[in-house]
Amino acid sequence: MKLQKPFTLPCGAIIPNRMAKSAMSENMATKNHQPNKALNTLYKTWTDGGIGLCITGNVLIDRKHLNGEFNVVFDEQSDMQAIKKWASCAKGSNQHLWVQINHPGRQPIPFSKQKPVAPSAIRVNIMNERVFQTPKALTEPEIVEIIEKFGQAASISKEAGFTGVQIHAAHGYLVSQFLSPLSNIREDKWGGSLENRARFLIEIYKKIRNIVGKDFPIGVKLNSADFQKGGITEEESMQVIDMLETIGIDLIEVSGGTYERPKMMGSKQKNSTKKREAYFIDFVQKVRKQTKVPLMLTGGIRNIDFMEQCLEENQLDFIGIARPYALEPNLANDIFEGKTKSLEHLNSNLNGALDISVHEKYLADIASGKKPKILKGFSLKLFMLKNFFHLLKGGNK
């Protein structure tokens, strides 16, 4: 089974198999944004489940800019002992545990009083300004400071014992905002041409590489496209991949969409796309023809035979799965042992904010030692009602 074969990244690190857990928001850190016992239990369960590459939910680089009340933050106030305990979840195995590092930019916690920042003062086009305020356009010194904070978060990750980092450059967060001409209308060296719009991502990568060295894996999660008129196109994303390959990126995870057009959640996918099993497979096939950079595809992959076919035909190198792992943390081992041939039974068939809330509930179940069960019927309606009143009270746990 090709899924069980190891893979060597350009930096020399060896991933023991091709099963990867893509990032999911856990939102279960302490009030001071430190990792805790719940996160340790969750990730120990996942790594025991046979995943070759496990990527954390987004870890924020600045506690003044969050996209969840209980995000983990890696900065000068971080508790290194707590972070080391989290990193040790994969200790003693050859499995990889990477930190996804992120800045939300103009997409902070919905309805929060945080003043968001972005490349340009352009608000997220969802409902009205009560959801996301119009952001402040970043000054050049502020841009440089954020790049430094990405480097600091990567340094903390390596010091703590994590085996790699992933820069979140997708789904409309800050790095993605710089790449998109819809959210970046700057007229300085950080905007305009694709080269200028990609500069923020490239400089973050260079800063991290200078800090962590040539042997430490650095990945990027990148949109295939924004799926919005005037947003970044597939052709531009392919050019960005060429730039990243040139400077030595170790792994690119392909996704797509933004809060405004959440294609990564399966929103409004064509039936023909769903039948092909993967939301962004066409883009990956195009990329593979022009690049040798290792590729990970996440979104809609549910059939084991299809996974094997993609790997055997060298269309991609890693199978990224997220939401099914929230219901079955031992999934990789089950696949390797032939206990499952499809993941369709692990679909929640929900979209948007409700899907995220439901899966955070599943993750909390795993973290407390329970076996999650798909919410449906009355149990789903009850959860929705509780979630609604939770939001009315300000969203505090």
C-alpha positions in Angstrom: 0.0 0.0 0.0 1.5 3.3 -1.1 -0.2 5.1 1.7 2.2 3.3 4.1 5.4 4.2 2.2 7.7 6.8 3.8 8.5 10.1 2.0 11.7 12.2 2.2 11.2 16.0 2.0 13.6 18.3 0.3 15.2 19.3 3.7 15.9 15.6 4.3 13.2 14.9 6.9 11.4 11.6 6.5 7.7 11.3 6.9 6.8 7.7 7.8 3.7 7.4 5.7 1.5 9.5 3.4 -1.5 10.0 5.7 -1.7 13.6 7.0 -4.0 15.3 9.4 -4.8 18.8 8.0 -5.3 21.6 10.5 -8.6 22.0 12.3 -9.4 24.7 14.8 -9.5 23.2 18.3 -10.2 26.4 20.2 -9.4 24.7 23.5 -6.3 26.4 24.9 -6.3 28.2 28.3 -7.6 31.7 28.8 -3.9 32.8 28.5 -3.6 31.1 25.2 -1.4 28.3 26.4 -1.6 24.6 25.4 -3.1 22.4 28.1 -3.9 18.8 29.1 -6.9 18.7 26.7 -4.7 19.5 23.7 -2.1 17.0 24.8 -4.7 14.2 25.1 -6.2 15.1 21.7 -2.8 15.0 19.9 -1.5 12.0 21.7 -4.7 10.2 20.5 -4.1 11.3 17.0 -0.4 10.4 16.8 -1.2 7.0 18.4 -3.7 6.6 15.5 -0.9 6.2 13.0 -0.9 9.6 11.2 2.4 10.2 9.5 2.2 14.0 9.5 -0.1 15.7 12.1 -0.5 19.4 11.7 -1.9 21.5 14.6 -4.8 23.8 14.4 -3.7 27.4 13.7 -1.4 28.8 16.3 -1.5 32.6 16.4 1.6 34.7 16.4 0.1 37.7 18.1 -2.3 37.6 21.1 -3.8 40.9 20.1 -5.0 39.4 16.9 -7.0 36.1 17.4 -9.6 34.3 15.4 -10.8 32.2 18.3 -11.2 32.9 22.0 -9.1 30.0 23.0 -6.4 30.0 20.3 -2.9 28.9 21.3 -0.4 31.7 20.8 3.4 31.4 20.4 5.1 34.6 21.5 7.3 36.1 24.2 4.6 35.4 26.8 4.3 31.7 26.0 4.9 29.0 28.6 7.7 26.9 27.1 7.1 24.0 29.5 3.5 23.7 28.4 4.5 23.9 24.8 7.1 21.2 25.2 4.5 18.9 26.7 2.3 19.5 23.7 5.2 18.8 21.3 6.1 15.6 23.2 2.9 14.0 22.0 4.8 12.5 19.1 8.0 11.8 21.1 9.4 8.3 20.8 7.9 7.8 17.4 9.0 8.7 13.9 5.8 10.6 13.2 5.8 14.3 12.5 4.0 17.0 14.5 4.0 20.4 12.8 2.7 23.7 14.0 0.5 25.7 11.7 1.4 29.4 12.3 -1.1 32.1 11.4 -2.3 35.7 11.7 -6.0 36.3 11.0 -5.6 39.8 9.6 -9.1 41.1 8.7 -10.7 37.8 9.9 -10.5 38.0 13.7 -13.1 36.5 16.1 -16.5 37.3 14.6 -18.4 40.1 16.4 -15.3 40.9 18.5 -14.0 44.3 19.5 -10.5 43.6 18.1 -9.5 46.2 15.6 -8.3 44.0 12.7 -5.4 44.8 10.4 -4.9 43.9 6.8 -2.9 44.9 3.7 -5.6 47.4 2.8 -8.6 48.8 4.6 -11.1 46.5 2.9 -13.7 44.7 5.0 -14.6 41.0 4.7 -17.8 41.0 2.6 -20.0 39.0 5.0 -23.4 40.5 6.2 -22.5 43.8 7.8 -19.7 45.4 9.7 -20.8 43.9 13.0 -19.3 40.6 11.9 -15.9 41.9 10.8 -14.9 45.5 11.1 -13.2 47.4 8.4 -9.5 46.7 9.0 -6.6 49.2 9.5 -4.1 49.1 6.6 -0.8 48.0 7.8 2.2 50.3 7.7 5.5 49.0 6.4 7.1 48.9 9.9 4.1 46.9 11.1 4.5 44.4 8.2 8.1 43.9 9.1 7.1 43.4 12.7 4.6 40.7 11.8 7.2 38.9 9.7 9.5 38.9 12.8 6.6 37.4 14.8 6.2 34.6 12.3 9.9 33.9 12.8 9.6 34.0 16.6 6.7 31.5 16.5 8.7 29.1 14.3 11.7 29.4 16.7 9.5 28.5 19.6 8.1 25.6 17.7 11.5 24.2 17.0 12.9 24.8 20.5 9.8 23.0 22.0 10.4 19.9 20.0 7.9 20.1 17.1 9.3 18.7 13.9 8.2 21.3 11.5 6.0 24.4 10.8 3.4 25.2 8.2 2.7 28.8 7.2 -1.1 29.4 6.7 -1.4 31.2 3.4 -4.9 30.1 2.6 -8.6 30.7 3.5 -8.5 34.5 3.5 -6.2 34.9 6.5 -3.4 37.6 6.5 -0.9 35.9 4.2 -3.7 35.0 1.8 -5.0 38.6 2.1 -1.6 39.9 0.8 -1.8 37.5 -2.1 -5.3 38.4 -3.2 -5.9 41.6 -5.4 -9.3 41.8 -3.8 -7.9 42.5 -0.3 -4.5 44.0 -1.3 -4.7 47.2 -3.3 -1.5 48.6 -2.0 0.7 50.7 -4.2 4.1 50.1 -2.5 6.4 47.0 -2.8 3.8 44.9 -0.9 1.0 45.3 -3.5 0.2 45.5 -7.2 2.1 42.9 -9.2 2.0 39.2 -8.1 5.7 39.5 -7.2 4.9 42.3 -4.8 1.8 40.6 -3.4 3.8 37.4 -2.8 6.6 39.3 -1.1 5.0 39.0 2.4 4.8 35.2 2.1 8.3 34.9 0.6 9.8 37.1 3.4 8.1 35.1 6.1 9.5 31.9 4.6 13.0 33.4 4.4 12.8 34.7 8.0 11.8 31.3 9.3 14.4 29.5 7.2 17.2 31.7 8.6 16.1 30.9 12.1 15.3 27.2 12.0 18.1 26.1 9.5 18.1 24.1 6.4 17.1 20.7 7.9 13.9 21.8 9.6 10.7 21.3 7.5 8.7 24.3 6.4 5.4 23.9 4.6 2.8 26.3 3.2 -1.0 25.9 3.0 -2.0 27.7 -0.2 -5.2 28.5 -2.0 -5.5 27.0 -5.4 -7.8 30.1 -6.0 -10.0 32.4 -4.0 -13.1 31.5 -6.2 -14.1 35.1 -6.2 -14.2 37.5 -9.2 -11.0 39.6 -9.0 -9.3 37.3 -6.5 -6.1 35.3 -6.9 -6.4 32.9 -9.8 -5.2 29.4 -10.4 -2.6 30.7 -12.8 -1.2 33.1 -10.2 -1.2 30.4 -7.5 0.8 28.2 -9.8 3.3 31.1 -10.2 3.5 31.4 -6.4 4.3 27.7 -6.2 7.1 28.2 -8.6 8.5 31.0 -6.4 8.2 28.8 -3.3 9.9 25.8 -5.1 12.8 28.1 -6.1 13.5 29.1 -2.5 13.3 25.6 -1.1 9.8 25.0 0.4 9.4 21.5 1.7 5.7 20.8 1.3 2.7 22.7 -0.2 -0.8 21.8 1.0 -3.4 22.8 -1.6 -6.7 24.1 -0.5 -9.0 26.9 -1.6 -11.6 29.5 -0.8 -12.1 32.2 1.9 -14.7 33.1 4.5 -16.6 34.8 1.7 -16.5 31.7 -0.5 -15.7 28.7 1.7 -14.8 26.1 -0.9 -12.5 24.3 1.6 -15.7 23.3 3.4 -17.3 21.7 0.3 -19.5 24.7 -0.2 -21.5 24.6 -3.5 -19.2 22.1 -5.1 -20.3 20.8 -8.5 -21.6 17.2 -8.5 -18.8 16.4 -11.0 -16.2 17.7 -8.5 -17.7 15.7 -5.7 -17.7 12.5 -7.8 -13.9 13.0 -8.4 -13.5 12.7 -4.7 -11.2 15.8 -4.2 -12.3 19.4 -4.4 -9.0 20.7 -5.9 -7.6 17.7 -7.8 -7.7 19.4 -11.2 -5.4 22.1 -9.9 -3.0 19.7 -8.3 -2.8 17.7 -11.6 -1.8 21.0 -13.4 0.8 21.9 -10.7 2.3 18.4 -10.8 3.2 18.9 -14.5 5.3 21.9 -13.8 6.8 21.3 -10.4 8.6 18.7 -8.3 7.7 20.3 -5.0 6.0 17.8 -2.6 2.2 18.2 -2.7 -0.5 17.5 -0.2 -4.1 17.7 -1.2 -6.9 18.4 1.4 -10.6 18.6 0.8 -13.2 15.9 0.0 -11.0 12.9 -0.3 -13.0 10.0 1.1 -12.3 6.8 -0.9 -9.2 4.7 0.0 -8.8 3.3 -3.6 -8.8 6.9 -4.9 -6.1 7.8 -2.4 -3.9 5.0 -3.6 -4.6 5.9 -7.2 -3.4 9.5 -6.7 -0.2 8.3 -5.0 0.5 5.6 -7.5 0.0 8.0 -10.4 2.3 10.5 -8.7 -0.5 13.2 -8.8 0.4 14.1 -5.2 2.5 12.9 -2.3 0.3 13.2 0.9 -3.4 12.7 1.5 -4.7 15.5 3.7 -7.7 14.7 5.8 -9.3 16.8 8.5 -12.9 16.4 9.6 -13.0 12.6 9.5 -10.2 12.6 12.1 -12.6 14.5 14.5 -14.8 11.4 14.5 -12.3 8.6 14.2 -8.8 9.5 15.5 -7.6 5.9 14.8 -8.5 6.3 11.1 -4.9 5.9 9.7 -4.4 2.7 11.5 -7.8 1.4 10.4 -6.9 2.2 6.8 -3.6 0.5 7.0 -5.1 -2.6 8.6 -7.8 -2.8 5.9 -10.7 -2.1 8.3 -12.2 0.7 6.2 -12.4 1.4 2.5 -14.3 4.7 2.6 -14.7 7.6 4.9 -18.2 8.6 3.7 -19.7 7.5 7.0 -17.6 10.1 8.8 -19.2 13.1 6.9 -21.2 15.5 8.9 -22.9 17.1 5.9 -22.8 20.5 7.5 -21.3 23.8 6.2 -19.9 27.0 7.5 -19.8 28.1 11.1 -22.0 25.3 12.3 -19.7 22.7 10.8 -16.7 24.3 12.7 -18.6 24.5 16.0 -19.8 20.8 15.7 -16.3 19.6 14.9 -14.8 21.6 17.8 -17.3 19.7 20.0 -16.1 16.4 18.5 -12.5 17.4 19.3 -13.4 18.3 22.8 -15.0 14.8 23.2 -11.7 13.1 22.1 -9.7 15.4 24.4 -11.9 14.2 27.4 -11.5 10.5 26.5 -15.0 10.1 24.9 -15.8 8.6 21.5 -17.5 11.3 19.3 -20.8 10.5 17.7 -22.2 12.4 14.7 -24.8 15.0 15.8 -28.0 14.7 13.9 -31.7 15.0 14.4 -32.7 16.2 17.9 -29.2 16.1 19.3 -28.0 18.5 16.5 -30.9 20.9 17.0 -30.2 20.9 20.8 -26.5 21.6 20.1 -27.5 24.5 17.7 -29.7 26.0 20.4 -27.0 25.8 23.0 -24.5 27.3 20.6 -26.9 30.1 19.8 -27.3 31.1 23.4 -23.5 30.8 23.9 -23.0 33.4 21.2 -25.7 35.7 22.7 -23.8 35.6 26.0 -20.6 36.8 24.2 -19.1 33.4 23.4 -17.3 32.9 26.7 -16.8 29.4 27.9 
